[in-house]
Structure formats: structure tokens, C-alpha cells
Amino acid sequence: MQLLNLNKPQGITSQEAVTKVKRLLKIKKAGHTGTLDPIATGVLVICLDEATKLAGYLINLDKEYVITMKLGERTDTFDAEGKVIGKVEDFNVTEDMVREVLDKFRGRQIQKVPPYSAVKRGGVPLYKLARSGMEVERPSREVNIYSIELMEFQKEVLKIKVRCSKGTYVRTLIDDIGLRLGTFAHITGLVRTAVGPFRIEESFSLEDLKEGRFNLIPVDEGLSVYPEIRLKGSEARALKNGSFIPVPLTLKFNEGTILRLYDESGFFGMAIVRGGRLKPERIVRTV
């Protein structure tokens, strides 16, 4: 059960990247853990074979991005691949103004899903409705911006670094920042520099895979943000068979805590604390 920290190239979808990885590694089953738009590059964590069962836990990891944004223009997709739908020819944005505005975006907030997204409304993806010219109310979600900082400032081009929770739409974030600055903005460059413990400095390109210059990561290392619990043989067998077991009295975990499970043979799955008991959520083959 292994993971690949791929540096996705620009110009292909995340699913196309997965298909290329499967072909290069000669494996039958793989899946990514959080979409990157074709315009974006950077960390795309790919689950291989049995590790695909645990993709949902990796999707929940926090993300970090370096974003290049252009002021003065709004596009229908909120990025450079879209059609320009609004322009502000004359605007005056200073570095101090940008820092002040960015400060206001730190913390928890309600964010609207962008019009060009795979989120569905009435069973139809929003991007399909947008392409047909139909305007619908876009759903909102709570996100958390842990940090946001200005890296470079020019009159029309800014570069910022953002660390945020799962589900954050950085395209919406940039559109909102532009509006708060009294103008428009859209993304012209996007690099995902981290997903949880996975850093871009430790990622591998498709070219690396072709040349055999890569390492795979044990899946439980990628899940290291979740606390672990080590169990005796009988307890582990019970969980593997789908039974609940009491949380050991020597351990104190809050309700809803998700745990990595280990026995004498190593990692074997994930469980959640429910009513003082461990409920198995995902058990995987260890051999």
C-alpha cells in the first residue's frame, strides 16, 4: 500500500496525470486525492492499488498554494483560461492595501463555490450550467484560511502564499480579494506546494518516473496527521471482522477522532471513536 507524491505538470487534468502514472508504473489501480486544475502544477498525491481505499482520508488534508494573480480583469472561470467578463482600466492598489486586505481573509469564512466547478446543482455540474449560460445560486461552504501572505507585489501582478483547509477554492479566494481591493482579479499561475505532510520539494515529475528516479511512500506515513493506536491480536481481529471494541482505558480520544490502526504485523486500517468505542471505518489488506 503505497503513495506517490507527483508534481503534476501544467496543461493536463488530474485524472490524465493518474492515467500516465498507471501506465508508467504498470499498475492497474490508482487514484488522486484532490483535483488540480489543468492550469495548476504541484503536489498531487496518488494512491496506488490497495491504497486507493484510503484516498478519502488524504482528501481531508490541509493544502498550501503559491498563487500568481492579475489585477484589473475578471474572467468567467476566475483564472486565465476563462473569458474576460469585466475590466477596470484605472485602479490604484498599493502594497499596504494588499497586506491589509489579505489580513481580513485569515480564519474561518463562508465561501461560494465558483461557477466553473464539478459541484452539482440539481444533479448537473455547475460548469455545465455555466457553459450553457444558465445562472444559478451557487452553494456555499465553510473554509479556513490558516495563513495568507504577500510574496511579491507589482502594480498589476501579485504573488501570494496560502495555507488552507480542504474544500477551499483558491479561484474564489482570488476573485474575492480582487473585489475587496476595489477592482477585479484572476489567477494566472497556481502551484500547490503542499498537501498535509507532502511537500513539492519531495515530489517527482512524470519524467522522473520514466527514468526510474522516484520513491514511493507507505500509505500510513501519508496519514501521519491522524493519531495511531496499537492493538493486541484479539482486538485487531475484532476490528478486522467489522466489530466495535472499547477504547483502551489508558487512552483518551475525543468523540469523532479518526485513528490509524496497527497490530504486530503493522498498519491495517482506520477507525473512528464513537461512544467510547472504536468503530472500524476502512480495513485494508496488509499482505
PyMOL commands that set and color helices and strands:
alter all, ss='L'
color gray80, all
select helices_A, chain A and resi 14-25+49-59+95-103+126-131+170-180+200-202+206-211+219-222+233-240
alter helices_A, ss='H'
color red, helices_A
select strands_A, chain A and resi 2-8+30-32+40-48+63-71+73-75+84-87+107-112+120-121+124-125+140-153+157-164+185-195+198-199+217-218+228-230+245-246+258-263+266-274+277-283
alter strands_A, ss='S'
color yellow, strands_A
deselect
rebuild
show_as cartoon
